[in-house]
Amino acid sequence: MKVQIPDQLKAEMPPTQWGKILGATPVVMAVVATLLAGLSSSEMTRAQYIRSLAAQQQSKAGDQWSFFQAKRLRGALQRNSLDLLQSTVEVRPLEAGALKAAAGRLPVRLSETEARVKESLERMASAETNTPEVRASAKETLERYLRGSAERQSEAAKVKTELLEWLDSAAGQQALLMLQTGQVPSIGAAATPDPKVKTALEAVENLKPESEIAPLIAPLSEKVLDEAVRAALDQAQAFDGATRPVNQAIERLEELLARQTACLQPPTGEVAGDAFRSGDARLISRDFGAARLRYAAMRYEVEARLNQAVANLYELKVRQSNLSAERHQSRSQRFFFGMLAAQLGVIIATLAMAARQRNLLWSLAAGAGLLAIVFAVYVYLYV
């Protein structure tokens, strides 16, 4: 069966190819408007995601700044304590020879302390200066101290052996060198950052305005910044790994010196006198304390600077993410304007169909749609 088109419909159909194209304008404009609406929505979603990512990066930067401030504060406390100690007592350099000599004399010093306790006990038996209750209490304290003589002698022998082993070990010698010089283990120079990253960092550190920092950050790729952050974190972890054995060795020496002092601790102040207060153990513990404060102050300073470097790089990433989010937000806005232009074309075409003035009005609709497409391509490629 052959299909016949009514003559009235034939008269209303555009007779040319251009007319046929104009006849499809409403459908094309509807598709273009839908496409631009989707692009606008996707760009806004990406902008929101990048804003969220920037917030996470800012949190990481805040953690590094917290570490920086805490370690600077700790370093300042160590330096203040060292200044106070040096201004009140005489502090000598910590020497391996003095440590070995003190360890070697430990059993002799312990015997001298016990001898003084025995003398005090004998004097107490004939003294009449205190009440019987006071004398009985003091006597019980001294006798209890003498009953633990064998245990203290055994502990003194252990401390002597362990302290000499510590001084002969590689870790002990390295820790002693750090304590004597106040230096920290070297981990080598940090990796040189990309020149563009270095320029941007200098701008941030010098508190340049955002209008000057943004053009320096915009050309930086995310990969370059990620590599710089990774290198800075590796540098901080390398320093932690280098100082960990030294810190453990220093803690071990602190424990041994505390045990050495405890072995010589007399039961009462009367027995101690100046002999204990100015003895080798006390003096060496004081010298060790000063050396440890000096080393800790330097270590905290280096750690703080490493955390500061990581924090500055995270700040660059935050600024980069914010710039990217603003760019996607701007693209979303422009795609939205393009969608409005396409919808305008649909409306004009619809009115043309209603008014049967399709050629002129549909030409306007097609022009609006073409402009919307060109504008969308421009936004997608260049904005």
Secondary structure, DSSP 8 states (H G I E B T S, - for coil): ------HHHHHHS-SSHHHHHHHTHHHHHHHHHHHHHHHHHHHHHHHHHHHHHHHHHHHHHHHHHHHHHHHHHHHHHHHHHHHHHHHHS------HHHHHHHHHHHHHHHHHHHHHHHHHHHHHHH--SS-HHHHHHHHHHHHHHHHTHHHHHHHHHHHHHHHHHHHHSHHHHHHHHHHHHT------------HHHHHHHHHHHTT--HHHHHHHHTT--HHHHHHHHHHHHHHHHHHHHHHHHHHHHHHHHHHHHHHHHHHH--SSHHHHHHHHHTSHHHHHHHHHHHHHHHHHHHHHHHHHHHHHHHHHHHHHHHHHHHHHHHHHHHHHHHHHHHHHHHHHHHHHHHHHHHHT-HHHHHHHHHHHHHHHHHHHHHHHHH-
